[in-house]
């Protein structure tokens, strides 16, 4: 009898812990570059978060952008030769191909008609804005042109500009292994890349990835454009990936 009561209490405590973690996670200020949930991901996140047994920890509905450097972000070597710097981030279809893929205007037209540059305090909590105004935290503008980033003392030798499309990704915390298994089964008909990335007695994280990724150079290492007069083709390639990606989310 005592063992049964202890087991019941333990289950109740785990459930309370999960509920507390969910409330804390969903109540936090969004620290992503966009400062908010992507529009195309709002519905699926709302459906999942409405269920007692799940909550989303991070999401991206898919995006394209241009970048220079190694291809992986590092906060320790921004501006150094080979570091990862991106611009012209777009969570929507590319509407003006000529403008977006014009590599000559990366410094003068950092958005290229894509997502607007995030303004200071646009999505920030009032306390963070206050700290920024007092100079206690550094200003961050994630969609700045590479030429607007802090510059190294020596000139970058590799001037390759890359185009990347990152598909949908979603991380969901599940209350139990059973609920995690159910979520993976529901996601697999639309997304091939589904897996359990964290599994503990009280925490199970399911990751769902899209498979529409793209990574290709737009110019040579010495800065010579590779796709002059092919902007419409590049636009079609990226926009088709956006559309296929969104269709899978809707499923």
C-alpha positions as CSV (number, residue, x, y, z in Angstrom):
1,X,0.0,0.0,0.0
2,X,2.8,2.4,0.9
3,X,4.7,1.6,-2.3
4,X,1.5,2.3,-4.3
5,X,1.0,5.6,-2.6
6,X,4.7,6.5,-3.2
7,X,4.4,5.7,-6.9
8,X,1.2,7.7,-7.2
9,X,2.9,10.7,-5.5
10,X,5.9,10.4,-7.8
11,X,3.7,10.4,-10.9
12,X,1.9,13.4,-9.6
13,X,5.1,15.2,-8.8
14,X,6.5,14.5,-12.3
15,X,3.3,15.9,-13.8
16,X,3.6,19.0,-11.7
17,X,7.2,19.4,-12.7
18,X,6.3,19.1,-16.4
19,X,3.5,21.7,-16.0
20,X,5.8,24.1,-14.3
21,X,8.5,23.7,-16.9
22,X,5.9,24.2,-19.7
23,X,4.6,27.4,-18.1
24,X,8.2,28.8,-17.6
25,X,9.2,27.9,-21.2
26,X,6.2,29.4,-22.8
27,X,6.3,32.4,-20.6
28,X,9.8,33.4,-21.5
29,X,10.7,36.2,-23.9
30,X,11.5,34.9,-27.3
31,X,15.3,35.2,-27.7
32,X,15.5,34.2,-31.4
33,X,16.8,36.5,-34.0
34,X,13.2,37.2,-35.2
35,X,12.1,37.9,-31.6
36,X,8.8,36.0,-32.3
37,X,7.4,32.7,-33.6
38,X,7.5,32.6,-37.4
39,X,4.1,33.3,-38.9
40,X,4.0,30.0,-40.7
41,X,4.8,28.1,-37.5
42,X,2.2,29.8,-35.3
43,X,-0.6,27.3,-36.0
44,X,1.3,24.1,-35.5
45,X,2.9,25.5,-32.3
46,X,-0.5,26.6,-31.0
47,X,-2.0,23.1,-31.6
48,X,0.9,21.4,-29.8
49,X,1.0,23.8,-26.9
50,X,-2.7,23.4,-26.4
51,X,-2.2,19.8,-25.4
52,X,-1.3,19.0,-21.8
53,X,1.4,16.5,-22.7
54,X,3.5,18.7,-25.0
55,X,5.1,22.1,-25.4
56,X,7.4,23.6,-28.0
57,X,10.9,24.7,-27.0
58,X,12.0,26.2,-30.4
59,X,10.8,26.4,-33.9
60,X,11.6,27.8,-37.4
61,X,9.2,27.6,-40.3
62,X,12.0,27.7,-42.8
63,X,14.1,30.5,-44.2
64,X,16.7,31.4,-46.8
65,X,19.6,33.8,-46.5
66,X,23.0,34.7,-47.9
67,X,26.2,34.2,-45.9
68,X,29.9,34.3,-46.1
69,X,32.4,32.3,-44.0
70,X,32.6,28.8,-42.7
71,X,28.8,28.2,-42.7
72,X,28.4,27.7,-38.9
73,X,27.7,30.5,-36.5
74,X,30.3,31.4,-33.8
75,X,29.9,34.3,-31.4
76,X,33.6,34.2,-30.7
77,X,35.0,35.0,-34.1
78,X,32.5,37.5,-35.7
79,X,34.4,39.5,-38.2
80,X,37.5,37.3,-38.3
81,X,38.6,35.8,-41.6
82,X,36.5,32.7,-42.2
83,X,33.8,33.5,-39.6
84,X,30.1,33.0,-40.4
85,X,28.1,36.2,-41.2
86,X,24.7,36.2,-42.8
87,X,22.3,38.8,-44.4
88,X,19.1,39.0,-46.4
89,X,17.3,36.6,-44.2
90,X,13.8,35.8,-45.6
91,X,11.1,33.7,-44.0
92,X,8.8,34.4,-47.0
93,X,9.0,34.0,-50.8
94,X,11.6,36.1,-52.7
95,X,9.6,38.7,-54.6
96,X,12.3,40.7,-56.3
97,X,15.0,38.3,-57.6
98,X,17.1,41.0,-59.2
99,X,17.4,42.9,-56.0
100,X,17.8,40.0,-53.6
101,X,20.6,38.2,-55.6
102,X,22.5,41.4,-56.4
103,X,25.8,40.7,-54.6
104,X,27.1,44.2,-55.4
105,X,24.7,45.9,-53.0
106,X,25.2,43.8,-49.9
107,X,26.5,46.8,-48.0
108,X,24.1,49.4,-49.3
109,X,20.9,47.1,-49.4
110,X,21.4,44.6,-46.5
111,X,17.8,43.3,-46.7
112,X,17.6,42.9,-50.4
113,X,13.8,43.1,-50.1
114,X,13.8,40.3,-47.5
115,X,12.9,40.4,-43.8
116,X,13.2,44.0,-42.4
117,X,16.2,44.5,-40.1
118,X,15.1,44.1,-36.5
119,X,15.0,47.4,-34.8
120,X,16.3,47.9,-31.2
121,X,13.6,46.9,-28.7
122,X,11.2,45.8,-31.4
123,X,10.5,42.5,-29.6
124,X,12.5,43.1,-26.5
125,X,11.2,43.1,-22.9
126,X,11.2,46.5,-21.4
127,X,13.9,45.6,-19.0
128,X,16.2,44.5,-21.8
129,X,15.5,47.7,-23.7
130,X,16.4,49.7,-20.5
131,X,19.7,47.8,-20.2
132,X,20.4,48.5,-23.9
133,X,19.8,52.2,-23.5
134,X,22.1,52.3,-20.5
135,X,24.8,50.6,-22.5
136,X,24.8,47.4,-20.3
137,X,24.2,45.1,-23.2
138,X,25.4,45.2,-26.8
139,X,23.2,46.1,-29.7
140,X,22.5,43.1,-32.0
141,X,21.2,43.5,-35.5
142,X,21.0,39.9,-37.0
143,X,20.2,40.9,-40.5
144,X,23.1,43.3,-41.0
145,X,25.1,43.0,-44.2
146,X,28.4,41.2,-43.8
147,X,30.1,44.6,-44.7
148,X,28.3,46.2,-41.7
149,X,29.7,43.6,-39.2
150,X,32.9,44.4,-37.2
151,X,35.7,44.2,-39.7
152,X,38.9,42.2,-39.2
153,X,42.3,43.9,-39.3
154,X,43.3,41.8,-42.3
155,X,41.2,41.4,-45.5
156,X,39.1,38.3,-46.0
157,X,40.8,36.1,-48.6
158,X,37.7,34.0,-49.5
159,X,35.0,36.3,-50.9
160,X,32.5,33.5,-51.7
161,X,28.9,34.4,-50.9
162,X,26.7,31.4,-50.3
163,X,22.9,30.9,-50.6
164,X,21.3,28.7,-48.0
165,X,17.8,27.4,-47.4
166,X,17.0,26.0,-44.0
167,X,13.8,24.0,-43.8
168,X,11.3,23.7,-41.0
169,X,12.6,22.6,-37.6
170,X,10.7,22.0,-34.4
171,X,11.7,20.9,-30.9
172,X,8.9,19.6,-28.6
173,X,9.2,18.6,-25.0
174,X,7.0,15.6,-24.2
175,X,5.6,14.5,-20.9
176,X,6.5,10.8,-21.3
177,X,8.1,8.3,-23.7
178,X,4.7,7.2,-24.8
179,X,3.6,10.7,-25.8
180,X,7.0,11.3,-27.5
181,X,6.5,8.1,-29.6
182,X,2.9,9.2,-30.5
183,X,4.2,12.6,-31.7
184,X,7.0,11.0,-33.8
185,X,4.5,8.6,-35.4
186,X,2.2,11.6,-36.3
187,X,5.1,13.6,-37.8
188,X,6.8,10.9,-39.9
189,X,4.3,10.9,-42.8
190,X,5.2,14.5,-43.6
191,X,8.8,14.7,-42.3
192,X,11.4,12.0,-42.8
193,X,13.8,13.4,-40.2
194,X,12.2,12.8,-36.8
195,X,13.9,11.6,-33.7
196,X,14.3,11.7,-29.9
197,X,17.2,14.0,-29.1
198,X,16.9,14.0,-25.3
199,X,15.4,11.3,-23.0
200,X,15.4,11.4,-19.3
201,X,13.0,10.2,-16.7
202,X,11.3,13.6,-16.7
203,X,12.3,15.1,-20.1
204,X,11.8,13.8,-23.6
205,X,12.6,16.1,-26.5
206,X,11.5,15.3,-30.1
207,X,13.1,17.1,-33.0
208,X,11.3,17.3,-36.3
209,X,13.4,18.5,-39.4
210,X,12.3,19.3,-42.9
211,X,14.4,17.9,-45.8
212,X,14.3,20.8,-48.3
213,X,17.8,22.1,-47.4
214,X,20.0,23.9,-49.9
215,X,23.6,25.2,-49.7
216,X,25.3,26.6,-52.8
217,X,27.9,29.3,-53.7
218,X,26.7,32.4,-55.6
219,X,30.2,33.6,-56.5
220,X,33.7,32.3,-56.8
221,X,36.3,32.8,-54.0
222,X,37.6,35.9,-55.7
223,X,34.1,37.4,-55.8
224,X,33.1,36.7,-59.4
225,X,29.3,36.1,-59.7
226,X,28.4,32.6,-61.0
227,X,24.7,33.2,-61.9
228,X,24.4,36.5,-63.8
229,X,21.1,36.7,-65.6
230,X,19.9,33.6,-63.7
231,X,18.3,35.4,-60.8
232,X,14.8,34.2,-61.8
233,X,16.0,30.6,-61.7
234,X,17.5,31.0,-58.3
235,X,14.3,32.7,-57.1
236,X,12.2,29.8,-58.4
237,X,14.5,27.2,-56.7
238,X,14.2,28.9,-53.3
239,X,10.5,29.7,-53.5
240,X,9.7,26.1,-54.5
241,X,11.4,25.0,-51.3
242,X,9.4,27.4,-49.3
243,X,6.2,26.1,-50.8
244,X,7.0,22.4,-50.3
245,X,8.2,23.2,-46.8
246,X,5.0,25.0,-45.9
247,X,2.8,22.3,-47.4
248,X,4.5,19.7,-45.2
249,X,3.8,21.9,-42.1
250,X,0.2,22.1,-43.1
251,X,-0.1,18.4,-43.3
